[in-house]
Amino acid sequence: MPEREVEQHIEALLQERRTFEPPAEFRAQANARDESIYEEANKDPVAWWAGQARERLTWFKEWDRDFNWDPPHYQWFIGGKLNASYNCLDRHLDEHGDRIAYIWVPELDGETKRITYRQLHEDVCRFANVLKGQGIGKGDKVGIYMGMVPELPVAMLACARIGAPHVVVFGGFSADSLRERMNQAGCKVMITMDGGYRRGNTIPLKANADEAMQDTPTIERCIVVRRTGDDVPMQQGRDLWYHELMQDASADCEAEPMDAEDMLYMLHSSGTTGKPKGVVHTTGGYLTQVASTHYNVFDIKPDRDIYWCAADIGWVTGHSYIVYGPLTNACTSVLYEGAPDYPDKDRFWTIVEEHKVTILYTAPTTIRTFMKWGVDYPKKHDLSSLRLLGTVGEPINPEAWIWYQEYIGGGRTPVVDTWWQTETGAIMITPLPGITTLKPGSATFPYPGVIADVVDDAGNPVGRGKAGYVVIKHPTPGMLRTLYEADDRYVETYWSRFGDRVYFPADGCKLDEDGYFWLLGRVDDVMNVSGHRISTYEVESALVDHEKVAEAAVVGAQDPDTGQAIIAFVTLKGGNEGTEELIAELREHVAKVIGKLARPKSIIFTDELPKTRSGKIMRRLLKDVAEGRQLGDVTTLQNADVVEEIRQKATLRAGEE
């Protein structure tokens, strides 16, 4: 990572000197409270992970071999047989069948549902039989495009039960994005809803699905969950109502024994070439790591905790820490449908107070938004049930960490700041709240069994007190196995920068003098906006797709609210003017092509983009412009004079906004 790009951020981090010891009462009851866990795990990570697999999961058949590594490909628990749905449900029924699995809170006024493990098991078995009745079997891909309703985890677990990998697409994505992901995976069935709710508005999920299915040749059936009750077109022979299919379905469905290395699901992650990456996660290794991290990082006490991961299941955080981790550990979770500010800005705190939430896991972007709204909203509520807080999605700045701990945690709760990726499947760098001395803004140390380091451009360890790239030097069980039907891209993206034995996540990092990890954000062309990874190339392609746009360049600029903001520099075709109306039109066009989360925060029109003499757009300079930094060397440009013109326009635009 170029030093000039991280210097200011590093200097700010170096000023942070506050530390927080684990409260004595918390340490005394913590699941992980003996520091020898690190020594044991790091001495022999393979053996340690094998111990976690035995302790946290139920296997139909134990594996023949713990681990095999033919760099950069690896396998875990080879020959072992298990089922993810069985581990999440069946094995809990005798002792915990009447325990609440999910407290579902709808966005609008309505009845909160408390769904027991027994009820969830019955629904999952019924829907597994529904899928079988539609010709779905082991290995068939099932697309899921839904809002945050109980039927979403039901669908995922039903797929897992019969060995059909699920492909969940975030409900905020557009029809074009949905179509691309369905076609890349070759899904046979799509599951969606008539519509969803967000801030009191209806999201037209079925309409988007219909538009997508105009060109999805592999999809044979579309199963529709009724949520809003709106009239939606149902194509005869293709579209079927979920509730009608469930009425006659049997609640008896044996869990399919799956090989540890069988695919559990595919989830798409943005890529720098624009084409989404189909990240493949397997059954045994993934389930081992999410169960282990969920249990230890969040110090889960399944018999008394009310745990709330306030993410969306459409992202990997929801897969791992709303569905598979909590259910494997027989935990009670809150499942919330809506937004944090509807019907008012204290919605989160109303839920915490009403349901006595003990653990809250959310994003720094959300925390910074809460800060902006002020302390009066949380102060109206009794948040004393909270005993642990967590953050996910991006590095958290110390000020937000302190605010979260003081005003939400009452100054007494540990805060676990976690670093991981869609590709790693589970938490990789994190405090253990009963052991770790916390530093606001630092993810602290690698999880036991995770071998991480910070290296320079040549792959050499930078040592304490310096910045570089975070790397993983030994595979963990939950990491991706490949990119679906793109293994060459898998090798090139993750295992080529520093050789085929070092995983490169493309995140910058600093090690402080105490060995703490301070993550610095992305170093490639993937932006992290409110915890969502968005490719610059995807947004550029969407802009250029507009009839009035000739060329576009997109960068991510540091933003106090969203982590990064999308800034677009656009050249128009002749005869078109860069008006405010066109800016609004282009933002909505991007929303239609990709999704609302990809709308540029700012669009700056320019007659030319800065280019090298070979014609390459100099995005580095545009990022300098977007973040208000002094410009670097422009002598290599074929049109150096345009940079100052763009800088002036960007400054003017920033003042207007």
TADA-V553901 format. One record per residue. PHI is phi in radians with two decimals (999 if undefined). PSI is psi in whole degrees, -180 to 180 (* if undefined). D_CENTER is the distance of its C-alpha to the mean C-alpha in Angstrom with 2 decimals. Layout:
# TADA-V553901
PHI;PSI;D_CENTER
PHI;PSI;D_CENTER
This chain:
# TADA-V553901
999;127;23.31
-1.03;134;26.33
-1.10;-35;27.67
-1.12;-25;28.51
-1.38;-21;24.88
-2.01;-4;23.83
-0.99;-48;27.22
-1.11;-41;26.85
-1.13;-44;23.50
-1.10;-44;24.95
-1.06;-38;28.12
-1.12;-41;26.39
-1.14;-37;24.63
-1.12;-22;28.03
-1.37;-14;29.51
-1.41;117;27.32
-2.14;-4;29.58
-1.26;144;28.75
-2.34;154;27.91
-2.35;116;27.31
-1.36;152;28.66
-1.06;131;27.41
-0.99;141;29.68
-0.99;-41;32.46
-1.13;-40;31.98
-1.16;-47;28.28
-1.02;-39;29.08
-1.11;-29;31.88
-1.90;5;29.76
-1.17;145;26.51
-1.08;-42;25.29
-1.98;105;25.10
-2.30;1;28.02
-1.96;119;29.90
-1.13;-13;29.03
-1.14;-13;30.56
-1.01;-37;27.28
-1.20;-45;26.22
-1.08;-45;29.56
-1.10;-46;29.58
-1.21;-42;26.08
-1.39;-21;26.52
-1.16;-40;30.09
-2.56;80;29.07
-1.06;-34;25.31
-1.12;-47;26.03
-1.13;-37;28.39
-1.15;-44;26.13
-1.14;-35;23.21
-1.09;-39;25.89
-1.11;-39;27.02
-1.13;-39;23.60
-1.08;-40;23.52
-1.25;-40;26.97
-1.29;-38;26.40
-1.72;-16;23.17
-2.18;161;23.63
-1.86;127;26.53
-1.94;137;27.67
-1.24;-35;30.19
-2.55;129;31.41
-1.27;154;30.71
-1.26;161;29.86
-1.57;-29;32.60
-2.54;134;30.85
-1.11;-45;28.05
-2.79;142;26.71
-2.40;134;27.68
-2.31;110;26.70
-1.99;84;28.17
-0.81;134;26.27
-1.66;17;23.74
-1.73;146;23.38
-2.59;159;23.23
-2.42;149;23.49
-2.18;142;23.26
0.98;54;25.61
-1.20;126;27.64
1.58;-7;29.65
-1.28;149;28.00
-2.17;135;27.60
-2.84;179;25.35
-2.49;132;23.34
-1.15;-41;19.93
-1.12;-40;21.23
-1.07;-43;24.34
-1.19;-30;22.58
-1.42;-24;20.58
-2.26;-68;23.72
-0.93;-46;27.17
-1.21;-13;27.72
-1.60;-13;27.23
-1.13;-42;29.73
-1.07;-46;32.97
-1.68;-31;32.14
-2.24;22;29.25
-1.03;-31;29.56
-1.63;2;30.33
-1.24;145;27.51
-1.27;126;25.02
-1.50;-48;21.70
-2.31;135;20.21
-1.75;104;21.58
-1.58;123;20.57
-1.95;112;21.14
-1.29;157;21.77
-1.21;-46;21.42
-1.48;167;25.09
-0.99;126;28.02
-3.14;175;28.15
-1.38;124;28.44
-1.18;134;25.77
-1.81;135;25.44
-1.96;112;25.58
-1.88;118;24.79
-1.37;166;26.25
-1.08;-36;25.28
-1.16;-44;28.46
-1.13;-42;27.68
-1.10;-41;24.17
-1.05;-44;25.81
-1.09;-45;28.45
-1.12;-41;26.15
-1.11;-44;24.05
-1.10;-43;27.36
-1.03;-47;28.75
-1.26;-30;25.91
-1.06;-40;25.95
-1.21;-34;29.61
-1.05;-47;28.92
-1.09;-42;26.78
-1.03;-41;29.58
-1.13;-21;32.01
-1.69;14;30.29
1.51;12;30.72
-1.52;131;27.30
-2.40;-174;27.68
-0.98;127;26.21
1.65;-17;24.30
-1.29;138;24.06
-1.56;137;20.73
-2.13;122;19.78
-1.51;141;17.69
-2.29;124;16.10
-2.37;91;15.74
-2.50;167;15.91
-1.57;-173;15.38
-1.51;76;14.73
-2.14;159;17.96
-1.02;-27;19.13
-1.13;-19;19.91
-1.20;-56;16.29
-1.09;-31;15.99
-1.01;-47;19.65
-1.11;-43;19.03
-1.09;-46;16.39
-1.24;-31;18.77
-1.14;-41;21.75
-1.05;-48;20.45
-1.05;-34;19.87
-1.12;-36;23.34
-1.82;5;25.13
1.42;24;23.23
-1.77;110;21.75
-1.02;133;18.30
-1.66;151;16.02
-2.24;93;14.11
-1.49;134;11.95
-2.05;126;11.69
-0.89;133;10.20
-1.14;-11;13.49
-1.52;-6;13.54
-1.36;156;14.10
-1.43;174;17.79
-1.07;-40;20.25
-1.10;-45;20.43
-1.13;-40;16.75
-1.09;-46;17.04
-1.03;-45;20.29
-1.05;-42;19.13
-1.26;-39;16.42
-1.12;-42;18.97
-1.24;-38;21.64
-1.10;-38;19.83
-1.44;-22;19.10
1.24;44;22.53
-1.18;144;21.59
-1.69;-32;24.70
-2.31;144;23.74
-2.03;139;21.42
-2.01;127;20.64
-2.50;-168;20.26
-2.26;159;21.82
-1.07;-37;24.78
-3.08;168;22.66
-2.23;175;20.26
-2.03;140;20.69
-2.67;117;19.14
0.92;39;21.35
1.44;-8;24.31
-1.70;159;23.94
-1.66;131;23.57
-1.67;123;20.87
-1.41;70;22.81
-1.11;-45;20.56
-1.15;-39;23.65
-1.09;-43;25.15
-1.11;-42;22.14
-1.10;-41;22.17
-1.05;-44;25.93
-1.10;-43;25.66
-1.10;-41;23.19
-1.31;1;25.48
-1.15;-20;28.40
-2.52;57;27.42
-2.28;82;25.57
-1.10;-23;28.48
-1.48;-17;26.93
-1.37;123;25.93
-1.78;-31;28.88
-2.39;151;27.83
-2.23;117;25.66
-1.73;127;25.33
-2.03;123;24.97
-1.51;132;24.13
-1.48;121;26.36
-2.19;-55;24.74
-1.48;-26;26.45
1.44;4;29.73
-1.19;149;30.07
-1.22;127;32.20
-2.30;147;30.27
-1.18;137;31.94
-2.12;112;31.91
-1.32;122;33.07
-1.08;135;35.67
1.54;-16;35.02
-2.07;-46;31.30
-1.65;135;29.82
-2.39;144;30.09
-1.44;131;29.42
-1.00;-49;27.22
-1.15;-32;29.61
-1.25;-40;32.64
-1.16;-36;31.33
-1.27;-25;30.39
-1.00;-43;33.90
-1.81;4;35.69
-1.38;143;33.08
-1.28;145;33.99
-1.62;16;32.05
-1.99;110;33.08
-2.61;112;30.76
-1.17;144;30.72
-1.35;131;27.52
-1.24;124;27.66
-1.13;124;27.99
-2.00;144;25.33
-1.19;147;25.63
-0.94;-32;23.18
-1.65;4;22.22
-1.18;145;21.97
-1.15;128;18.78
-1.56;-46;16.79
-2.77;165;14.28
-2.10;137;13.10
-2.39;132;9.79
-1.50;138;10.21
-2.18;145;8.91
-1.12;149;11.13
-2.27;159;14.24
-1.26;-16;17.13
-1.58;0;19.59
1.66;-38;18.00
-1.32;122;17.74
-1.00;146;14.23
-1.67;125;13.75
-1.48;91;13.84
-1.31;126;12.17
-1.77;122;14.44
-2.00;139;13.92
-1.71;-178;17.17
-1.51;-59;18.51
-1.22;-49;20.33
-1.19;-45;18.51
-1.06;-48;14.96
-1.12;-36;16.44
-1.06;-48;18.43
-1.28;-37;15.78
-1.21;-37;13.47
-1.18;-43;16.80
-1.13;-49;18.21
-1.17;-41;15.51
-1.06;-42;15.11
-1.19;-45;18.91
-1.53;-42;19.68
-1.19;-41;17.08
-1.68;3;17.35
0.89;49;20.99
-1.16;129;20.83
-1.99;93;24.23
-1.04;-26;23.78
-1.42;-11;27.19
-2.46;-10;26.75
-1.43;144;23.20
-1.97;108;21.45
-1.81;138;17.78
-2.36;109;15.29
-1.64;109;11.53
-1.56;46;11.40
-1.83;-173;7.99
-1.93;137;8.15
-1.11;-17;8.48
-1.15;-12;7.89
-1.94;167;4.13
-1.11;-31;3.99
-1.00;-42;4.33
-1.22;-40;6.97
-0.99;-50;8.35
-1.42;-37;9.01
-2.13;13;9.94
-2.02;-36;11.32
-1.82;-76;12.97
-1.25;-43;13.90
-1.15;-56;14.17
-1.06;-42;15.99
-1.24;-37;18.15
-1.06;-34;19.16
-1.61;12;20.35
1.01;40;22.18
-1.61;157;20.50
-1.70;124;20.92
-2.13;149;17.82
-1.48;134;17.70
-2.12;107;16.08
-1.87;132;16.41
-1.38;-32;16.79
-1.92;-156;17.22
-1.68;160;16.79
-1.29;-9;17.60
-2.13;26;20.83
-2.35;127;22.44
-1.40;-9;25.26
-2.56;174;25.39
-1.34;3;23.48
-1.89;21;23.95
-1.01;-45;22.08
-1.03;-44;19.71
-1.29;-29;22.82
-1.09;-43;24.79
-1.17;-44;22.36
-1.02;-46;22.35
-1.17;-47;26.14
-1.14;-39;26.89
-1.82;7;24.92
0.95;49;25.48
-1.09;134;21.86
-1.82;-25;22.06
-2.35;129;18.50
-2.19;131;15.94
-2.22;113;12.35
-2.56;-177;10.98
-1.70;148;10.05
-0.97;-35;12.95
-1.02;-44;13.18
-1.12;-42;14.04
-1.08;-44;16.39
-1.12;-33;18.11
-1.15;-43;18.67
-1.02;-41;20.25
-1.03;-42;22.37
-1.13;-35;23.60
-1.29;-21;24.65
1.76;167;26.66
-1.46;-12;27.48
-1.10;-34;29.70
-1.13;-53;26.99
-1.16;-30;25.79
-1.16;-19;29.43
-1.30;-8;30.51
-2.20;154;28.78
-1.49;106;29.29
-1.86;18;26.14
-1.21;-13;28.13
-1.22;-24;26.38
-1.17;132;23.33
-2.17;-9;23.72
-2.69;138;20.37
-2.11;151;17.59
-2.43;157;14.19
-2.30;153;11.79
-2.74;151;8.26
1.99;-28;6.47
-2.99;165;9.87
-1.09;142;13.40
-1.79;134;15.30
-1.32;150;18.88
-0.97;-38;21.64
-1.08;-42;23.00
-1.18;-39;19.90
-1.02;-49;19.69
-1.12;-43;23.38
-1.05;-46;23.22
-1.03;-47;20.51
-1.19;-37;22.59
-1.39;-49;25.87
-1.59;-24;25.46
-1.75;-42;22.86
-1.57;2;23.66
1.16;19;27.34
1.28;10;27.65
-2.17;-17;27.58
-1.57;138;24.08
-1.08;152;22.26
-2.09;119;18.91
-1.73;109;16.44
-1.60;116;14.31
-1.92;138;11.76
-2.04;131;10.71
-2.98;-176;8.77
-2.48;167;6.81
-0.90;-42;5.89
-1.23;-33;9.65
-1.40;-19;10.58
1.39;-28;9.12
-2.65;170;9.95
-1.04;138;10.97
-2.07;-40;13.47
-2.20;128;15.05
-3.00;154;15.85
-1.28;158;18.98
-1.84;115;20.72
-1.13;-19;21.98
-1.58;-4;25.39
-2.15;-43;26.11
-1.46;132;24.45
-1.31;122;26.14
-1.55;143;23.49
-2.12;119;23.54
-0.96;122;21.82
1.75;-9;19.25
-1.90;137;19.07
-1.37;0;16.57
1.24;-98;19.99
-2.31;159;20.27
-1.05;144;18.74
-1.07;147;18.28
-0.86;133;21.50
1.54;-5;21.75
-1.78;119;19.38
-1.75;100;21.75
-2.09;159;20.42
-2.70;173;22.51
-2.12;126;22.81
-2.20;165;25.00
-1.62;-171;26.88
-1.07;-26;27.30
-1.60;0;29.58
1.51;10;27.28
-1.58;140;29.44
-0.98;134;28.18
-1.40;-23;28.56
1.43;172;29.62
-1.22;144;29.25
1.54;6;29.40
-2.29;164;27.96
-1.96;156;24.87
-3.03;-138;23.51
-1.95;135;20.59
-1.34;138;18.57
-2.39;157;19.15
-1.97;125;18.92
-1.77;1;22.45
-2.66;133;22.15
-1.08;146;19.71
-1.87;161;18.07
-1.06;-33;18.06
-1.48;-2;14.35
-1.23;156;13.95
-1.02;151;14.00
-1.65;-31;17.62
-2.96;-179;17.80
-1.79;133;16.69
-0.98;121;18.27
0.93;31;21.82
-2.62;53;21.12
-1.14;-34;21.95
-1.07;-39;23.75
-1.18;-37;20.71
-1.02;-49;18.80
-1.11;-46;21.73
-1.15;-41;22.14
-1.26;-41;18.58
-1.97;-20;17.94
-2.23;19;21.42
-1.93;-28;23.97
-1.05;-44;23.70
-2.18;26;25.23
1.70;167;26.50
-1.47;9;25.34
-1.98;5;25.03
-2.22;118;22.55
-1.44;129;18.83
-1.93;106;17.90
-1.39;-11;14.29
1.22;36;15.76
-2.07;138;15.13
-1.38;155;18.24
-2.75;150;19.36
-2.11;139;22.55
-1.72;126;24.39
-1.52;-177;26.66
-1.16;-18;30.09
-1.69;4;28.92
1.48;10;26.34
-1.32;144;23.31
-1.60;128;20.21
-2.07;103;19.34
-1.27;141;16.33
-2.03;0;17.30
1.74;-176;14.48
-1.22;148;14.45
-2.07;3;17.80
-1.93;-158;17.44
-1.71;29;17.29
-1.86;124;13.58
-1.57;149;13.08
-1.98;98;10.40
-1.90;112;11.29
0.92;38;10.29
1.46;-2;6.92
-1.76;131;6.69
-1.55;122;8.06
-2.26;130;11.45
-1.34;134;14.39
-1.04;-36;17.67
-1.14;-40;19.51
-1.06;-44;17.98
-1.21;-40;19.02
-1.06;-44;22.34
-1.10;-40;23.02
-1.13;-41;22.49
-1.14;-46;24.87
-1.16;-22;27.44
-1.17;-20;27.38
-1.28;141;29.09
-1.11;-21;32.85
-1.68;-5;33.72
-1.76;130;31.46
-1.63;-41;32.92
-2.70;152;30.36
-2.61;147;27.17
-2.33;137;25.24
-2.18;138;21.92
-2.34;160;20.63
-1.78;125;18.04
-1.94;144;20.04
-0.98;136;19.34
-2.43;130;19.08
-1.16;-21;19.70
-1.69;-41;17.75
-1.96;7;14.61
1.47;-64;14.43
-2.31;147;15.43
-2.02;146;17.43
-1.50;119;18.29
-2.02;125;22.02
-1.99;135;23.95
-1.94;120;27.47
-2.19;133;29.33
-1.86;128;32.73
-1.64;156;34.43
-1.23;153;36.90
-0.93;140;40.52
1.59;-3;41.82
-1.90;144;38.60
-1.89;144;38.16
-1.47;78;35.10
-1.64;168;35.38
-1.10;-36;33.15
-1.11;-38;33.29
-1.23;-36;31.97
-1.02;-47;29.07
-1.08;-39;28.08
-1.13;-43;28.69
-1.17;-39;26.52
-1.09;-43;23.56
-1.22;-32;23.91
-1.12;-44;24.40
-1.09;-41;21.05
-1.06;-38;19.50
-1.24;-40;21.41
-1.31;-41;20.55
-1.96;-49;16.79
2.54;159;15.83
-1.05;-32;16.59
-1.12;-16;13.58
-1.71;3;15.24
-1.10;130;18.63
-1.06;139;20.27
-1.23;-37;21.19
-2.42;140;24.45
-2.15;125;26.54
-2.04;121;29.52
-1.50;140;32.24
-2.58;147;34.25
-1.22;-28;37.06
-2.48;157;35.72
-1.84;145;32.68
-1.16;127;33.43
-2.35;150;33.99
-1.27;172;35.42
-1.17;-18;38.71
-1.55;-1;36.99
1.68;5;35.06
-1.41;131;31.58
-1.21;131;29.82
-1.54;81;29.43
-1.14;-26;25.92
-1.02;-43;26.42
-1.18;-38;29.22
-1.14;-35;27.35
-1.16;-39;24.61
-1.04;-43;27.57
-1.09;-47;28.94
-1.10;-33;25.77
-1.73;7;25.44
1.23;25;29.21
-1.56;162;30.03
-1.12;136;33.35
-1.30;144;33.39
-1.43;-160;33.86
-1.11;127;36.38
-2.02;10;37.06
-1.23;-20;40.12
-1.48;-2;38.44
-1.42;150;37.67
-1.45;-14;39.88
-2.47;60;39.60
-1.03;-30;39.18
-1.16;-21;40.73
-1.25;-23;37.86
-1.13;-45;35.47
-1.13;-37;37.51
-1.10;-43;37.75
-1.14;-41;33.98
-1.05;-42;33.66
-1.14;-41;36.20
-1.14;-40;34.52
-1.13;-40;31.12
-1.11;-44;32.92
-1.11;-43;34.71
-1.12;-42;31.60
-1.09;-39;29.83
-1.14;-36;32.95
-1.22;-34;33.01
-1.46;*;29.41
